[in-house]
Amino acid sequence: MERAWPGVIASSTLPAAVLFPDRSIAEPSEGLMRLTGFTRSELVGMPLCKLLEMGEARPDAGQPGRLLTKGRGTAPVAVYLSDAPGISLAAFHPLEKETALGAELKAAMERLAARERYIEDFRNGVFRMITDLDRSESELKGALERLCETRMQLMQSSKMTALGELAAGLAHEVSQPLTVIKGLSLSMLRSLQQGSAHFEKLSLIAGASKKMESIVKHLRAFTRSEPTVMKTVDLNSVVRDAFLILREMLKSHSVETNIELREVPAVSGDPNRLEQVIINLVANAKDAMPGGGTLRVSTGTVEITGRRYARLVVEDTGEGIPEELIGRIFDPFVTTKEAGKGTGLGLSITSGIIKEHRGEIRVESERGRGTAFTITIPSD
């Protein structure tokens, strides 16, 4: 069998060689000559260690090594050596293509890793973009809501300005004929004796015209656009002045009014602004009692941490404030009224005015049993 090896190996296209016992080449294959570039005569007798660069030559399945080529280069191979005594066999498996494939595979893996990093970065970028878009949308909605609130405030301010101008103009127009009525009734009273047929009727006319004149004067003063001027104010007087305007409105809505004015310390404030507070609170109380009810307004003195405060309480027997709105009732545009019947600005304005006067406003309410607003303002 060993004698047949040289012929079989010589014609093989696989890189291989028959070796003498001293590990020199006895017969190279056609494949080995093509791989190394050496001729048969050059290879025969060449020690394997001269042709093959590897560690200690030993029988091993696929020991790595490099074959010397005629161009003084090397070709990577896996070496297979038989351990038979005497003549042995060496086979070589070229690794050049595998090395190239390995390099290509490594490059492909690096490209894949780079693409995965790109996709991850892209995914993160898209996520950030979506997050930014969501945040921008929320900010835009918030800005739109604030814009709508500002628009409503401007509309309400415009309406209040128009109403103030209308009330001032109406008061001016009414004052002239009212002066005539008052003057004529007083003149006719002076010409009549008390107890005569028309004296009582003219007295009623004169009294009513005098009361109406007082209301008109107060209305003109209330609607006059002036900057806030702080001065010493009697809170009881502010309540009396406010009810010159409010009393008839409450009667027409079947609201019974109980006013209890006790001694209060003087406070530093603007009478018109404080009157606006009372009007706002009373108007809200009236709206909370659509079928009528009882309104109680009281004043008094309270001492807090050694300092005297004037206190005003406005109570109604109306529908009350829902529990979920109590904490936000002084915020702008928060209202318990139906759409179109209120803007939710009255209590916000009221709270702002009380803060201007260094005071505090609190609310207590129970559904179906009414609401009470308590205002305390430090003494002057």
Buried (B, 14 or more C-beta within 10 A) or exposed (E): EEEEBBEBBBEBEBBBBBBBEEBBBBBBBBBBBEBBBBEBEBBBEBEBEEBBBBEEBEEBEEBEBBBBBEEEEBBBBBBBBEEEEEBBBBBBBBBEEEEEEEEEEEEEEEEEEEEEEEEEEEEEEEEEEEEEEEEEEEEEEEEEEEEEBEEBBEEBEEEEEEEBEEBBEBBEEBBEEBEEBBEBBBEBBEEBEEEEEEBEEBBEBBEBBEEBBEBBEBBBBBBEEEEEEEEEBBBBBBBEBBBBBBBEBBEEBEBEBEBEBEEBBBBBBBBBBBBBBBBBBBBBBBBBBEEEBBBBBBBBBEEEEEEBBBBBBBBBBBBBBEEEBBEEBBEBBBBBEEEEEBBBBBBBBBBBBBEBBEBBBEBBBEEEEBBBBBBBBBBB
